[in-house]
Amino acid sequence: MDGFRPLVPYVVATGFTTALLGDERTLREFIVGEHMRERISARGRTAVLLLINDSYDALSDRQLRIGVDKNEALFEKFRPYCGRPIAEIPDPFECHESYSEHFAEALRDRLHALGIYPTLVDTYHAYRRGHYAPFVRTTFENDPAIQNALAARFSDFTIKNLFRPQCPGCRCIDATRVLSIEGAVIGFDCERCGHQATREFEEVRGKLTWKLDCAARWNLYGVDLEVFSKVHVAERGTLGVSKLISAEFFGGRVPRTVTYGQVLLDRKVSYRLLRMLPPALFRKLFVTDLRRDLHLTKDFIANFCAKSDVIAGMSYVDFVRHELPRRALMDANGHRPTGGGAGGNPSELSDPRLIAPALEYARFFYGRDHAAGYPDLDVIASLDRDTARSLLDLVRFAAHLRTDAADGASDATDRIRAYLLERPHSASVYRALRRLTRQPQGPSAAGLLACLPTEYIRLLATALSLAVDETRRPESGALEPSKNS
């Protein structure tokens, strides 16, 4: 058929070594990769995002310390494994088959929460299954030619180890050296344990050095576009060397590349950004001006959020300051405005993916907690008789209104406000309501009682009734029954 094209997906590749989860800096590569996949898909081309997990890489002391959250007991227990491939190390937390799988699962969960669903490729298993064997053979057969090509192209630059054998003795892979190549026989040793061996190359376990591995994967997986940090695109960096190796030795495939700037992250916001920013806003932060280096400070984040809309005409900061107090209580009460809902547009004001991080943002930037917490019942004991009785009247009215009518939050607010205009209450009643509900800032009294969960308001009414104790007569100074009850 003329013009027929097979439905071959366009492959966007990213890479990571799952030796630890890390902070938010590590996510820019995947966010940029997904951004490019979405752009390609928008043009009508089927596109996939590959996450190539370099699980054959050795675990270092530094990675282990971070990976076990600086737990000294775990660090000392697993330190003897350092130098071995992370795919062969047991999971320190005993919930996955290996160290690598533990952090691969954690990374998948983190990316899924951002709406990114890559296809994970495990290099350890790919090597073990022989997928890289043709490239390893080519490397051994052309070792002098590869070194000469590198020296000629990059001004006497060479790579000390084109291939890292895995030591048969200590099973480490970070301190081995190829000493000789005679036909199909490889001689190598291990500087960690002193082991020396001679093997035919088909019997040698190990992996290509990173820059050769990158060139091999382009051809192995048909990569059309790969995402690189700017630090890897220097003249002698990964990109330049991999292009040469692929073009002259590994099959010739050289993908398009997209580069992104580095991310510097202040400690104050480290490990907080994912909790404080909704997914769409978090992703926007990392794809705006891709090549720019980002220095993420508290002030930078505040400025970005003040300029970035979460819905048309409303910035994230405006939402947190003006809408969140009411919306958080409505969400706790199960209210969903028309058109919203968990399955709707993530920018809807009622979407939990917006409300939950906004609560964290308010706590961090403003020291305010707008979530519906347990009432502070100790407040009731501190109230004078008149304030307690007036507050009971108000709370009872709201409880009856919310129970007897299926009003929306806005209609309930109007009716409670009308009630307050007809029966003015003292400022001490409103202050007591805020203290009792642990809402020092936020909606008005009417808005607060219209948005709090109905069962919550009933609890307040019950607690206040017990304090007022309407079953007793007013003799001996007891509280008189409320005329509005």
Secondary structure, 3 states (H helix, E strand, C coil): CCCCCCCCCEEEEEEECCCCCCCHHHHHHHHHHHHHHHHHHHCCCCEEEEEEECCCCECCHHHHHHHCCCCHHHHHHHHHHCCCEHHHCCCCCCCCCCHHHHHHHHHHHHHHHCCCCCEEEEHHHHHHCCCCHHHHHHHHHCHHHHHHHHHHHCCCCCCCCCEEECCCCCCCCCCEEEEEEECCEEEEEECCCCCEEEEEHHHCCEEECHHHHHHHHHHHHCCCEEEEEHHHCCCCCHHHHHHHHHHHHHCCCCCEEEEECCEEECCCCCCCHHHHCCHHHHHHHHHCCCCCCEEECHHHHHHHHHHCEEECCEEHHHHHHHHHHHHHHHHHCCCCCCCCCCCCCCCCCCCHHHHHHHHHHHHHHHCCCCCCCCCCCHHHHCCCHHHHHHHHHHHHHHHHHHHHCCCCHHHHHHHHHHHHHHCCCCHHHHHHHHHHHCCCCCCCHHHHHHHCCHHHHHHHHHHHHHHHCCCCCCHHHCCCCCCCC
